[in-house]
Amino acid sequence: MKEESTSFLKKRSQKLLPFCMRARPSTTTSVAASAGAKVFCFFFSKKKFFLPFFLLLSAADQVVAIRGTEELTASQVRALVAASPAEQRKKLAESPDALKSLITDTLLQHAILAEAAAQKWDQRPDIAAMLARVRESAMLQSFIAAQSQPPAGYPSEADVLAAYAQARPQLTRPRTYHLAQDFVPATAGTTDAARRALATLARDISAGHVTFDSAPKRNASVQYADLGWVADTQLQKAAHDAVAGLPEGQVSPPVCTASGCTLIKLLATRPAGPPPVAEVHDQLVRALRERKQKDLAQAYANSLLARAPVRVDEIQLSHLAAP
């Protein structure tokens, strides 16, 4: 079966050879195997260049992968990618391995479902009841979501500004620093050497012989990193003390901890307080729309109860609740 599948894919790949030859004479097509699914990749010269051909050829619905007698076509893979969350779609577009894993997992799931169907698994009373509950739950949630969508223009800018004013106390953040560091790992016996190396590096930076971010080129033991925005409450005491009085753009003296020594550069500072409304605008819009949708869903449920209230027989209820 493995040889037959490979032979089948090689025949399919011949359809791509005219494209490959037009692209570059040295182009060849190969077949890559992954957990039982065969996936096409392109190799340009010595460098592997991954372009899943379902992104290249839209005229014909080419077969991308096969397991046994089941094929997965380009349109089916495109549908799988489109149905994935936005973050996963980005990863799939950038990573050949992630895309191959998606294809392989899909074919494996199909195989498991086929075996379950062959054993009439869905006809077992307990499984049938579970599937019915899942179906009802999905229908209920999707229907209520459709009935409770906020208007397209909600919230207005006035609503956003009112929500911002109300939430300002909760939005207040501590003083934050945008930091970068040149770090030298050290142990108890090498801390003094690391401190001396960084002191020398600090003098070279001050004299203009080397820039802060290019320090690893001068000393291979130095590790540069942009730490991004860090709240002062997240800093260790030694680092906090070094940064607190530092002017923006300046470098601290070496700061040593149990893990090593570091020079800290203060790139920028944000004072304590609430962020500007523009910074949290989209977050507030999402929160207001979510709250509005919950209110609309509750209003819809209340309207159903108003038309036909639920009446409970308290006596019968007490019998059910009795041990």
N, C-alpha and C positions, 0 to 999 in steps of 0.2 A: 504493500500500500504506500509506503514511504517513497519507493522508487517511482510508482505510478504518479503520485502527487507531484514529485519533482519534475518528471517528464512533462506533465500537464502544464506546469508553470513555465517551463522552458519554452513550450510551444506558444503559450500566451505571450511570453516576453518578446517573441519574434515580431509581434505587431509594433513594438516600441523601437525596434532597431532603426527604421528610417528616421524617426525623431532624433535618436541618439547620434546617428551619423551626420545629420544636418547640424546638430549642436556642436559636435567636435569629433574628428575622425577617430580619436583614441578612446572614445566613450564605449564602455561595455555595460552590459546588463547582467546582474547576478541575482541569485535567489538567497535570501537570508532566512534561516530557520529560527523560530522562537516558540518553544513549548508546544510543538505540534502544529503551529500556524506558520505558513510560508508567506513572507512579506517582501515585496520588491523594493530594492534600493538602487540608486545609480552611483557609479564610481567614475569620477573624472580624474584621469591620469593616476597619480599616486595619492591624491587627496580624496577622501570619501566625502561626497557631496550629497546630502540627503534631501531629496524632494519627492514626497509621496506622489506618484503620478496621478492620483485622483485630483490633485491640485493643478496638474498640468494639462490633462486631457479631459475636456468636458464634452466633446462631441459623442464619444462612445462610453458606455458604462462598463469600464474595464474591471476585471477581477483583481482585487487587491490581495486577497488571502484565501486559502482553502484549507479545510480540515476534513479529511475523508471525502464525502460527496457534497459537503456544504461549501458554498462559495460566499464570500463577502465582497460586494462590489463597491465601486467608488462612490456611488450615490448613497449606499448604506453607511459607509464610513463617514461621508460628509454629514449625514443625518445624526450619527452618533456624536460627532464633534459639536454640531450645532446645539444638541440637547444637553451638552455638558455645561456646568457652571462657568461663568466668565473667567475666573482665575485658572480653572483647569484648561479651558480653550487656549489661553495664552501659553500654558505649559506645553500643550499638545502641538501648537504651532512651532515651538522652539526646540522640542526634544524628540528626536526619532525614537528613542527608547520608550518614552511615554506613549507615543502613538502606537507603537508595536504592542505595548502592554494592553492598551485599550482594545485593540483588535483581537489579541489572544484571549483576553478575559471574556470578550463578547462571544467568541466561538466556543469557549469552554462552557459558558453559561447556557448557550444553546444546546450543547451536548448533554448537560445535566438535566435541562428541562425536557429534552427528548426522552431520556431514560425515565424520568418521573412520569411523563405522559404514557410511556409504554407500560409502566406498572400501574396505570390508572390511579396515581397518587392523589390527584385532585378529586377523585370520587369517594375517598374515604370520608366518613361522616364528620370527623373532627376537623379534617383539612378543608372540607367544603364549607363548614361553618366559619372557620377562620377566614377563608377567602371572601366569604359573603360579608363579614364584618369589615375587612380591609376595603372592599369595594364600596360599602355604604359610607365608611369614614371618608374615603377620597371624594365621593360624590358630595357628601355633606359639606366638607371644607371648601371644595372648589365652588359650589353653588353659593354658599354664604359669602365667600370672597367676591364673587361676581355681583351679588346683590348689595354689597357694602363698599363699593369703590368710591372714594372721595371724588368730588368734581375735579376736572383737569386743572382748573386754575387755583386749586386750594393747596397750600395756604397763600393768602395775599402777603405782600411785603409788610403790611401793617400787622398781620398776624405773627409774622416772624419776629418783628421788632418787639411786639408785646411779649412773646415767649422768651426772647432774649432778656428783656428787662426783668421778667419774673425769675429767670434761671440764673441771673448773674451771681448770686451768692454761691450756688452750687458749682458754677463754672470757674470760679476763682482758682488759679493754679499758683504753685510756689515759684519763686525766682528760678529761672532756668539759664543754663549756659550752653553755648555751642562750643564743644571742646575737640581738640585733636591731641594726640599724644605720640611721643617717641618713647618706646618702652624697651627696657633691657631685662629679660628674666634673670633672676638671681636666687640663690639659696643663702642660708645663714652664713656660709663661709665665703660667699662671693659678693655680698652686698656692697662692701667698700669699693671693690673694683668696678662694679656697675655704677656706683655713685660718681667715681672719678671719671669714668668714660662719658657719662652724661654731662658732667660739669665742663669737660673739654668740648663736647658737642655744643653746649649752650654758648660757650665763648665763640666758637666758629660761626654759629648762627648769628650771633650779635655782630660779628665782624663782617658778615656778608659772604663768608667763604662757602657756605652751604645753606640751602633753604630747609625749613623745618620738615617739609614733606619728602624731601630727597635725602634725608639723613641715612636711610639704609644703604644708599650707594656709597657713602663715606665709611660706614661701619656696619658690617654684615650682621652683627648681633643686635642691631637696633630694629625694632618693629614699629612701623608707623601705622596709625589708624585714626580715621575721622570718627569720633564717638557720637556725632550728632548732638541733639539737644538733650541735656541731662539736668534733672531737677536738683537743686542743692541738697534736698533731703536724701538723694540717692548716693551722694558722694561720701566716701570714707572721710573721717575727720581730718587726716593729714592732707588729702586732696582738697577738701573744702576750704581749709585754712589757706592753702596755697593759691586757690582761685579767687577767694572772696575779695581780696584787695587788688587783684591784678587788672591793669588797664587792658582794654580790648586790643588784640593784635600782639600782645606781649607773651613771653614764655616764663614759666615759673622756674625756680631752682629745682634740682632733682628731689623728687618725693619718693621715699622708699617704704615699701610694705613687705609683708612676708613673701609675696610672690616675685618681687623685683623692684626696680627703680624706674621712674618715668619723668619725662619733661612734659608739662601740660601747657598747651597754647590756648588762650582764650580768644576765640574767633568772634563771638558776639554774645550779648546778654539780653535776656528778656526780664523785665521787672515782674515782681509778683502782682497778681491781679487777674481779672477776667480777660480772656482773649478778645480781640476785635470781633464784631458781629460777622464780618466777612469770613473770618476763619472758621466759624461754626455754623454758617448759614445753611449749608447743605445738610448738616447733621440735624439742625432744628427742623428743616423742612421734612425730613424723613420721620422724625419723632412726631410731628404734628399730623402727618398723613396717617401714620400707624394708629395714633390715638383716635383720629376721626373715623378710621375704618372700624375700630372696635366699637365706637359709639353708634355707628350706623348699623353694625351687625346686631348690637343689643336692641336697638330700636326696631329692627326687623323682627327679631324674636318676640319682642313685647307686642308687636302688632298681631302676630299669629296667636299669642295667648289671649289678646283682647277679643279676637273674633271667636275663639273657641277655648275657653279656660279649661285647665286640667282640674278635674275633681277627683279627690282621693278619698276612699272609704277608710276612715280612721280606724274603725273596728277591725276590718280585714288586715289593715297595715299592722296593727298591734299583734295579730296572730302570726304574721310573717316575721316580725321582729323578735318574737318570743323564742327562747332557747329550746 
